[in-house]
Amino acid sequence: MREQKHIFPSAGVACSACLYLPDNEDPPVILMGQGFGAERQMGTGSFIRAFVEAGYAVFSFDYRSFGESQGQPRQYVHPGRHCEDWYSALQYLRSLSSIDNQRVALWGSSFAGGHVLVTAARDQRVAGVISQVPFCSGRAAAKSMSLGKMLKSLGHALLDRLFSLFGREHRVALIAEPGQGFAVMDWPGWHRDYMKIVADSPSWSNSMPARALLSTAGYNPIDSAANIKCPVLMISGRNDQGVSREAILATAEKIPRCNHVEWEFDHFDLYEGFALHDEALQLELDFLREVFA
């Protein structure tokens, strides 16, 4: 597996990426993004290795303000920015000659599982989409949130928005166990599982600007679903605490060519080292074989 470092612009900001290449010439390529608050190497390594071994190139990138990418404030989880980064990465890929730049599939997990749906709806030349445990509806997420959590979230977000007027930040934890203080993600067991996929990184921290809570609340990939023309493989967990099952089912119904697979798990079991990783990976390889046939 050959690895090439790349830099591409998104809204005038330099984003960092790696292109992983197989031995075969002109391979199709998979554009890959990661979940909520994560850097590109977190939870994606085993998928990259398997895809490259199968003869596909993989382009994995960091969003603005994450990892080696530029941008401020750091670790700003903003779906609008993220989706623009996805589209910029896709356009950059189509400029490269070392791959088959007309055959590009998208792979996204968790928050990025929603981003790939939005991107495929926007660019209908995409060959196929793999969407793992996708975040599909901010509306559904808001309905499932307790009033107390909602009020705290709004308070933190508005405080950070006020601080930003004076060049300061108010940050909140990305993830914690219940009762360990305010965090965006605090479902039982999630901190343990999330930290298992967080690779050693000198730049990652368990925090984000609280103002990001305002943008995530209004993010609804389900609204783009009907415009997706390419085949989609969606894998979700019936017992997922963090993304709405009803929203996933409704989203899958809206996508004209969607194969939705639902298994009994919470959220993290598709990642390397968890129970359903090998089964999910085989399903994805079979899907890619059909997409790139």
C-alpha positions as CSV (number, residue, x, y, z in Angstrom):
1,M,0.0,0.0,0.0
2,R,1.5,3.3,-1.1
3,E,0.6,6.5,0.8
4,Q,0.6,10.0,-0.6
5,K,0.2,13.2,1.4
6,H,-2.2,15.8,-0.1
7,I,-3.4,19.3,0.7
8,F,-6.6,20.6,-0.9
9,P,-8.4,23.9,-0.4
10,S,-11.9,24.2,1.1
11,A,-13.3,27.7,1.5
12,G,-9.8,29.1,1.3
13,V,-8.5,26.8,4.1
14,A,-5.9,24.1,3.6
15,C,-7.2,20.6,4.4
16,S,-4.9,17.7,5.0
17,A,-5.4,14.2,3.4
18,C,-3.8,10.9,2.6
19,L,-4.3,9.0,-0.6
20,Y,-3.7,5.3,-0.2
21,L,-3.0,3.4,-3.4
22,P,-3.1,-0.2,-4.4
23,D,-0.7,-1.9,-6.8
24,N,-3.1,-1.9,-9.7
25,E,-3.3,1.0,-12.2
26,D,-6.2,3.5,-12.4
27,P,-8.1,2.2,-9.3
28,P,-11.6,3.4,-8.4
29,V,-11.4,5.6,-5.3
30,I,-13.3,5.7,-2.0
31,L,-13.6,9.1,-0.3
32,M,-13.6,8.6,3.4
33,G,-14.7,10.7,6.4
34,Q,-15.0,10.1,10.1
35,G,-17.5,10.6,12.9
36,F,-18.4,13.3,15.4
37,G,-15.3,15.2,16.7
38,A,-12.8,12.7,15.3
39,E,-9.7,12.9,13.1
40,R,-9.3,11.0,9.9
41,Q,-7.2,8.1,11.4
42,M,-9.8,7.3,14.1
43,G,-11.7,4.2,13.4
44,T,-10.9,4.0,9.8
45,G,-7.6,2.1,9.6
46,S,-8.9,-1.4,9.1
47,F,-11.4,-0.3,6.5
48,I,-8.6,1.5,4.5
49,R,-6.4,-1.6,4.6
50,A,-9.1,-3.9,3.4
51,F,-10.3,-1.5,0.6
52,V,-6.8,-1.1,-0.7
53,E,-6.1,-4.8,-0.6
54,A,-9.3,-5.2,-2.7
55,G,-7.8,-2.9,-5.3
56,Y,-9.4,0.4,-4.5
57,A,-7.7,3.7,-3.7
58,V,-8.8,5.5,-0.5
59,F,-8.7,9.2,0.1
60,S,-9.0,10.0,3.8
61,F,-9.1,13.7,5.0
62,D,-9.4,15.9,8.0
63,Y,-12.1,18.5,8.2
64,R,-11.1,22.1,8.6
65,S,-9.8,22.7,12.2
66,F,-9.2,19.0,12.8
67,G,-5.9,17.1,12.8
68,E,-3.3,18.4,10.4
69,S,-5.8,20.6,8.6
70,Q,-5.8,24.3,9.1
71,G,-8.7,26.3,10.4
72,Q,-10.0,28.0,13.6
73,P,-11.5,27.4,16.1
74,R,-10.0,24.0,16.6
75,Q,-12.2,21.0,16.5
76,Y,-15.2,23.0,15.4
77,V,-17.9,20.4,14.7
78,H,-20.0,22.2,12.1
79,P,-22.0,20.1,9.6
80,G,-22.2,22.9,7.0
81,R,-18.4,23.3,7.0
82,H,-17.9,19.5,7.0
83,C,-20.2,19.0,4.0
84,E,-18.4,21.8,2.2
85,D,-15.1,20.0,2.9
86,W,-16.6,16.8,1.6
87,Y,-17.6,18.5,-1.7
88,S,-14.2,20.2,-2.0
89,A,-12.4,16.9,-1.4
90,L,-14.6,15.3,-4.1
91,Q,-13.7,18.0,-6.6
92,Y,-10.0,17.7,-5.8
93,L,-10.1,14.0,-6.3
94,R,-11.6,14.5,-9.8
95,S,-8.5,16.5,-10.7
96,L,-6.0,13.7,-9.9
97,S,-4.6,11.4,-12.6
98,S,-3.3,8.6,-10.4
99,I,-6.7,7.2,-9.9
100,D,-9.9,6.5,-11.9
101,N,-11.3,9.9,-11.0
102,Q,-14.7,9.2,-12.6
103,R,-15.4,6.3,-10.3
104,V,-15.7,7.7,-6.8
105,A,-17.6,6.2,-3.9
106,L,-18.2,7.8,-0.5
107,W,-17.8,6.1,2.9
108,G,-18.9,7.8,6.1
109,S,-19.7,6.7,9.6
110,S,-21.8,8.3,12.4
111,F,-22.0,12.0,11.8
112,A,-20.2,11.5,8.5
113,G,-22.8,8.9,7.7
114,G,-25.1,11.8,7.2
115,H,-22.5,13.9,5.3
116,V,-22.1,11.3,2.6
117,L,-25.9,11.4,2.0
118,V,-25.8,15.2,1.7
119,T,-22.8,15.0,-0.6
120,A,-24.2,12.3,-2.9
121,A,-27.5,14.3,-3.2
122,R,-25.5,17.4,-4.3
123,D,-23.1,15.6,-6.7
124,Q,-25.0,12.9,-8.6
125,R,-21.9,11.6,-10.4
126,V,-21.0,9.7,-7.2
127,A,-20.8,6.0,-7.9
128,G,-22.1,4.7,-4.6
129,V,-22.4,5.5,-0.9
130,I,-21.6,3.5,2.3
131,S,-23.3,5.1,5.3
132,Q,-22.6,3.5,8.7
133,V,-24.8,4.3,11.8
134,P,-25.8,7.6,10.2
135,F,-26.9,10.8,11.9
136,C,-30.0,11.6,9.8
137,S,-32.0,14.2,11.6
138,G,-31.3,17.0,14.0
139,R,-35.0,17.3,14.5
140,A,-35.3,13.8,15.8
141,A,-32.2,14.2,18.0
142,A,-33.8,17.3,19.6
143,K,-37.0,15.4,20.3
144,S,-35.2,12.7,22.1
145,M,-33.2,15.1,24.3
146,S,-34.3,15.8,27.8
147,L,-35.4,19.3,28.6
148,G,-32.5,19.7,31.1
149,K,-29.9,18.7,28.5
150,M,-31.5,20.9,25.9
151,L,-31.4,24.0,28.2
152,K,-27.8,23.3,29.2
153,S,-26.8,22.8,25.6
154,L,-28.4,26.1,24.6
155,G,-26.8,27.9,27.5
156,H,-23.3,26.6,26.7
157,A,-23.8,27.5,23.0
158,L,-25.0,31.0,23.6
159,L,-22.2,31.6,26.1
160,D,-19.6,30.6,23.5
161,R,-21.3,32.7,20.9
162,L,-21.0,35.7,23.2
163,F,-17.3,34.9,24.0
164,S,-16.6,34.6,20.3
165,L,-17.5,38.3,19.9
166,F,-14.4,39.1,22.0
167,G,-12.1,36.5,20.4
168,R,-12.5,34.0,23.2
169,E,-14.0,30.5,23.4
170,H,-16.2,28.5,25.7
171,R,-15.6,24.8,25.1
172,V,-17.5,21.7,26.1
173,A,-16.5,18.0,26.2
174,L,-17.3,15.9,23.2
175,I,-17.9,12.8,25.2
176,A,-18.3,11.6,28.8
177,E,-20.0,9.0,30.8
178,P,-23.3,10.0,32.3
179,G,-22.8,12.0,35.5
180,Q,-19.3,13.1,34.6
181,G,-20.3,16.7,33.7
182,F,-21.8,18.2,30.5
183,A,-20.8,16.5,27.3
184,V,-22.3,16.4,23.8
185,M,-22.4,12.6,23.8
186,D,-23.0,11.1,27.2
187,W,-24.9,7.8,26.6
188,P,-24.0,4.9,28.8
189,G,-20.9,3.0,27.5
190,W,-20.1,5.5,24.8
191,H,-17.1,7.1,26.4
192,R,-15.4,3.7,26.8
193,D,-16.2,2.6,23.2
194,Y,-15.3,6.0,21.6
195,M,-11.9,6.1,23.3
196,K,-11.1,2.7,21.9
197,I,-11.2,4.1,18.4
198,V,-9.3,7.3,19.2
199,A,-5.8,6.7,18.0
200,D,-2.9,8.3,19.7
201,S,-2.9,11.9,18.4
202,P,-0.9,14.9,19.5
203,S,-3.6,17.3,18.4
204,W,-6.9,15.7,19.4
205,S,-8.6,16.8,22.6
206,N,-11.9,15.9,24.2
207,S,-13.5,19.3,23.5
208,M,-15.2,21.6,21.0
209,P,-16.5,25.1,20.8
210,A,-19.9,25.1,22.4
211,R,-21.4,27.3,19.6
212,A,-21.3,24.2,17.4
213,L,-24.3,22.9,19.2
214,L,-26.4,25.5,17.4
215,S,-25.4,24.2,14.0
216,T,-25.8,20.5,14.7
217,A,-29.3,21.0,16.0
218,G,-30.5,22.2,12.5
219,Y,-28.7,19.5,10.5
220,N,-31.1,17.1,8.7
221,P,-29.5,14.9,6.0
222,I,-32.9,13.2,5.7
223,D,-34.1,16.2,3.7
224,S,-31.6,15.4,0.9
225,A,-32.2,11.7,0.8
226,A,-34.7,11.7,-2.1
227,N,-32.2,13.4,-4.4
228,I,-29.6,10.6,-4.2
229,K,-29.5,8.6,-7.4
230,C,-26.6,6.2,-6.8
231,P,-26.9,2.9,-4.8
232,V,-26.5,3.3,-1.1
233,L,-25.6,0.7,1.5
234,M,-26.7,1.8,5.0
235,I,-25.9,-0.2,8.1
236,S,-27.5,0.7,11.4
237,G,-28.0,-0.6,14.9
238,R,-31.5,-1.3,16.3
239,N,-30.3,-0.4,19.8
240,D,-28.3,2.7,18.8
241,Q,-28.6,5.3,21.7
242,G,-27.2,8.2,19.8
243,V,-28.9,8.3,16.4
244,S,-32.6,8.1,15.8
245,R,-33.8,4.7,14.5
246,E,-37.0,6.2,13.2
247,A,-35.1,8.8,11.3
248,I,-32.8,6.2,9.8
249,L,-35.7,4.1,8.6
250,A,-37.4,7.1,7.1
251,T,-34.2,8.2,5.4
252,A,-33.7,4.8,3.9
253,E,-37.2,4.8,2.5
254,K,-36.6,8.1,0.8
255,I,-33.5,6.9,-1.0
256,P,-34.5,5.3,-4.3
257,R,-31.7,2.7,-4.4
258,C,-31.0,2.0,-0.7
259,N,-30.0,-1.4,0.8
260,H,-30.6,-0.8,4.5
261,V,-29.2,-3.5,6.8
262,E,-30.1,-3.3,10.5
263,W,-28.4,-5.5,13.2
264,E,-28.7,-5.7,16.9
265,F,-26.1,-3.4,18.3
266,D,-25.6,0.0,19.8
267,H,-23.3,2.3,17.8
268,F,-19.7,1.2,17.8
269,D,-19.8,-2.5,16.9
270,L,-18.9,-1.9,13.2
271,Y,-15.4,-0.6,14.0
272,E,-12.2,-2.6,14.3
273,G,-12.0,-4.6,17.5
274,F,-15.8,-4.7,18.0
275,A,-18.3,-7.6,17.4
276,L,-19.7,-6.9,14.0
277,H,-16.6,-5.4,12.2
278,D,-15.7,-8.3,10.0
279,E,-19.3,-8.9,9.0
280,A,-19.8,-5.2,8.1
281,L,-16.5,-5.1,6.2
282,Q,-17.5,-8.1,4.1
283,L,-20.9,-6.5,3.3
284,E,-19.2,-3.3,2.3
285,L,-16.6,-5.1,0.0
286,D,-19.5,-6.9,-1.7
287,F,-21.3,-3.6,-2.2
288,L,-18.2,-1.9,-3.7
289,R,-17.6,-4.9,-6.0
290,E,-21.1,-4.3,-7.5
291,V,-20.7,-0.5,-7.6
292,F,-17.4,-0.6,-9.4
293,A,-18.2,-3.6,-11.6
